[in-house]
């Protein structure tokens, strides 16, 4: 449970970001009713409560200047500083407005991840299962520019991964790995857990000395370097110019530059043949429309007897179907064009579009919650370094919300992460 608190303050507009993707600057002004034709947004807690929209939520509204909570003094708090602006945003589009309101300071919390976890724990019950399929008819749709065709995919990747290598260096560990770590429960460091994860994918793909390896999604080169140190020759594909530059440099610094080649190339354009293909948390950015092309590309790249090591964030199949057409704050500001697959969707795609068969998998979603917690704490602790790169307070709140929002999903099991092994 959590506590609500309201205070009156002037509305005011947010400061524009100095350096960061322009997408995070759009749509942050006070929303107007005409933003959603035919729908008049509610303007306050009494009105919103009267619609039934807060029924079943893990807290309660108490009308009038101050709102005290149902969860007691130790419950995570939600403090609304500009109620009119806050509820207008929620009335226009709650899935985008709630996060936008945090970005501009309409509300704050002293325990953001705990608060969002309380919300996430109720997600499956806020909309009755029988009504879930109807969401596709009433929810806001993805803009056409989010489609991950060959042209748009480059722009969508650019919007997130080309923000700044130095930004990611601030909060990631020394391996510069931007995906879930795999902890063993022994109190190991984040770097140790990231290397364990990488080794798990390489082992699933059967990577050893002499292997010809294709990596789809370079990141900053940690997996390619690790594979090359096993004696493999690695071809890695990325759409991020910033990532490619740093990955090439890191491979050279590690002494394996002669065994690692990084191309700015879409996976659909690769025509080489390999003993192993590996891909870590890239499929989420592919988009469901292109999953057949993605798995067909993997299959085409593998020689007979070759192996595929995949790591993917996952969600239950019914939730995936319900959210497939939904356009959320995460799509607008963080990952445009993506969809998190279910285990079933991956199994179906492998069966229907490849000559491969899945032979093994393992799940470690709770480890992603821990990974995100460490990233968020490091990001906030080193905010001065981020600010020195030219990012402003709106960006800080956006990134904090993104990391806490994601952590909450993994905490409650709404999201998972899984490694898969497939053989051709």
N, C-alpha and C positions, 0 to 999 in steps of 0.2 A: 504494500500500500504506500501512498505518498501523500504529501500535504500540499495544498494550494494556498498561495498568498497573493493578494492583489494590492497594488499601489498606484496612485495617480501620478502621471508625469507627462510632460509634453511629448508629442509624437516625434517630430524631427526625421530627417532622412539619413540614410547610412552614408559613410564616406566611401568613395569609390576605391577599389583596389588599385594599387600603383603598378604592380606587376602580377599577372596571373591571367588565366584564360578569361576572355571576355564573357563567356557564358555565365560566370558567377556574378556579373554585374547586372544581368537582365532580370527584369520582373520584380525588383525589390521595392519599388515604390508602393505606397498604400494602394491595395487593389480596389478597383471600382466595380460596382455591380455589373457594368457592361462587359467586364472581362469574361463573364459567363452568361451569354444572352439567355433570357427567360428565367434566370434564377436570381433572386434577391438575397444576398448574404445576410445572415443574422449578425447583430451588432453588439452582443454582450452575453455574459454568462447566463442571465435569466432566459434570454431568448434561445440560446443554444440548448440549455437544459430542457426547455419546453419542447424542443423537437425530438427529444429522446436520444440525441446523438451521444450523450455521455452515459446513458444507461448501461450498466455492466462494466464500465471502466473501473480501473483499480484506484478510485478515489472519488470525491464528491464535491460538487460546487455548493458553496453557501453564499447566497446573494448579499450584496451590500459591501461597502468598501474593503473589508478584510475577509479572506477566506481561510478558515482553519481546516486542518485535515482530519481524515478518518484514520490515519495510520499511526498517530502518536508522534512525539517529538523526535524520534530516531528515524522516521520514515523519510525517504528522499523528497525534497521539496521542489515545487514548481512555482516560481514567483513571477507573476505577470505585472510588468511595469507600465505597459500601455495597453490597457484592456480593449479600448475601441479598435486600435490597429490590430491587436492580436486576434480578436474574434472576427474582424472583417477578413483577415487572411484565411482563417479556418472556414469561414462561410463561402469564400470563393472556391477554394480547393484544399481540403484538409491535408491531402497527401503531399502537397507541395508547400502549402502555407505554414504548416507547423514548423518545418525546418527553416523556412525563410524568416519566420518571426524570430527564431533563435539567432539567425545570422545578423539581424539588425538590432537585436537587443530588446525586442518586445517582451521577452521572458528570459529568465535565467534559472539555473539550478546549481546548488552546491554539490550535487551528486548526480551528474548528468547520466552517466552510464547506468547507475542504479535506477534512476527514474525511467529511462527508456527500456530497461529490462522489465520493469513493472508493466509498461505498456505492451511490450512484445509478448509477455506471458499471457496476455488477454486477447491477442490478435485472432486466435483461432475461434474464439467464442463471441467476439463482437459482431461478426456477420454469421448468421446461422448457415450451416452447411447447405441447406436446400436453396439458399439465396445466392451462394457463391457464384454459380454460373451466370447469374444476371449481371455481375459486375462489369462484364465486357461491354454491356449495352449502355451503361451510365457513366463509366469512368472516362477521364480524359485520355486521348489517344496519343501515341508517339508522333512527333513531327516527321515528315518524310525524310528530312536530313539525317535522322538517326539511323536509317537503314544502312546495314553494313555491306553494301556492294563494294566493289574494288575501289571506287573513288571515295565514297563516304567513310570507309573504314580507316583510311589514313587520317582524315580530319578528326574522327572520333578519338583515335589513339592520341593524336597531337594534343587535343584539348586536355587530356589528363597527364600523360607521361612526359610531355615536353614542357611542363611548367618550369622545372629547373632541377638539374641533377643535384645541386647543392641543397635544395629543399628536402629531397628524399634522403640525402646523406645525413641530415640533422637527426631524423627520428628512426631510421633503419639501423640495423646492426652492421658490423664490419663487413659482412658478406654482401651487403646491399641487396638483400633478397626481400621482395615485396609480395610475399605469399605466406601461407600459414606455415609456421614451424611445427616440428613434431617432437614434443617433450617426452622424456622417459620417466618423469616423476622423481628424479634424483636432485632437483634443484640446479639443473644445468643452465648455462648461459643461453641467451637467445641465439648467439652465433652457433653454439654447439647443436642446438635444436634445429636450426636451419640446415646445417650440413647433414644432420641425420635425415631430414626430409628429402634433401637432394639425393643422398645415397639411396634412399628408398625408391625413388623414381628411377634412378639409373639401374638399380638391381632389378626392378620390374621389367625394364627394357633390355636386360641382359647385356649392358654395356661393359666391355672389357678391352684389353689391349688389342688393337687392330680393328675395332668396330668402326664402321662408318655411321655417324650419328647425324640425324636431322633434328634440330630443335625449333619448334614453332612457338615463337614468343621469347625473345632473348632476355628480357629484363636488363640487368646491368652485368650480365656475363658470369654470374657465380656458377650456374649449372654447367655451362660450356667449359669453364676452366676446370671444374671438378672432373668432368668426363675426360678432358684432354689429359689430365694428370693420371688417369687410368690407362692412358696409351691410346685413346680413341682419337679419331679425326672428326671434327665437329663443323657442321654447316648450320648456322643459326639465322633465323629470319625474324625481322622486326619491322615495324612501321614507324618507329620513333627514332628520329635523327639524333636526339640527345642521348638516348640509351645506346644506340649503336656506337657513337663516338667514345663513350666511357667504357663500354664493353670491350672494344678493340684495344683500348689503352690498358685495361686491367689484364687482359689476356697476355699482352706483351710484357707487362710488369711481372706476371706470374711465370714467365719463361715458357709459355705455351702458345705464343702468338703464331707460330708456324703450323699449329694444328687446329686453330680456330679461325673460321671465316664467318664474318657477320654481314649479311646482306639486308639492305632496305628493300624488302620484297614481300608481297602478299603471299600467303600460303597457297593460294589458288594458282600462282604462277610458277611454283617450284616443279621442276621436271627431273630432278636427280633420283637415284636409287640408293637405298640405305639399308643397313642391317638393323638399325633401331631408329625409332622416332620417339621423341619425348616432348611433352607440352605441359607446362605448369600454370594452371589458373589463367589460361588464355581463352578457353572455350566459352567462358561467361561473356566475353566481349564479341563473340561471333554473331549472335542473334539466331533465334530458332529457325528462321527462314534459310539460314546458310549452314545449319548443322549437317545436312546431307553432303554439301560440298566440302566441308571441313573433314569429315570422316573419309570421304572418297579420296581426298588429297593425301591423307595419311596412308590409306590402303595402296594408292598408286605409288607412293614413295618407298614402301616396304618391299624388299625382296621376299620370295617364298621362305618361310621359316623365320622371318624377321619379327621383332617384338615392338610393342607400343607401350610406353609408360605415360600415363595421364594422371594429372592431379586436377580436380575440379571442386569448386564449391557446389553444393547440391541443396535442393529443397524437396519436400514431399511432392509427389506427382500432382495431387489435387490442387495444392497451392500454386504450383507452377502453371497449371492450366488456367487457374483463376486470375493470376497476375500477368499472364502473357501479353495482354493488350493494355495493361495499366501503365500510366505515365506518372512517375513519382519524383519526389525531390532528388533522389539518388540519380535518376536518369538525367534530370535537367542540369544538375550541378557537378556530378562526379563521373558517372559512367554512362554516356549516351549510347543508345542502341543495343544494349546488352540484355540478356535474360539468363538467369541461373537455371541450369537444367536439373531434372530429377535423375535419380539413378535409373529409373525405368526408361527415361528418354535416351540416356546414353546407351543402355542395353539395346533398345530398339534400333537406334541409329547404327550401331556396330553390326547388328544382325541384318539390317535391311540394305545397308549401303557399302558394306565391305566384305572381304573374304576372311576377316579376322574372327576370332572367338575370344571372349573374355574368360580368363582363367583364374583370376585372383583379384581381391580388392581389400582395402582396409579403411576404416573411418576414424577420424580424430578431430571432430568438430569442436570439442571443448578446448583443444589446443589452439584453435584459431581465436577464441575469446581471450585466452592468455596472451597470444601474440599481439592482438589489437590493444589490449590493456597496456602492454609495455610500449608499444608505439605511441599511444596517446599520452602516456605519462612523460615519455621522452620529448615529444613534440611540445607539450606545455612547459616543461622544465627548461627547454632551450628556445623558448619563443623569441628571446632577444636576438638570437642568431637568425631565425626565420625573418624577423622584422628587418634586420639589416640587409636582407636580400631584396627588400622592396615590397613585401607583402603586408597588408594592413589588417586592422582589427576585424573587419568583416570576413576576410579570408581566415583569420584565426578561428573565429566562431564557426565558420563553414567546415573547416577541416576537423575541428574538435567534434562537431556534431556528427560528421561522417564516420569518424573512428568509433565514437561511443554508440552510435546507431547500429553499426555493424557488429560491435562487440555484444550488444544486447541480443541480436538475432542468434548468435552462436551460443550465448549463455543459456538461452531457454530451449535450444534445439529447433528453433524455427529454420535455421540454416545448419548445414553440415559441411564437412570437407572430406573428400575421399580420394585415395589413389587406386588406380585400376591398372591391371596388366592384361594385355591382349597379345595373341600370337597369330600370325598369318599362315 
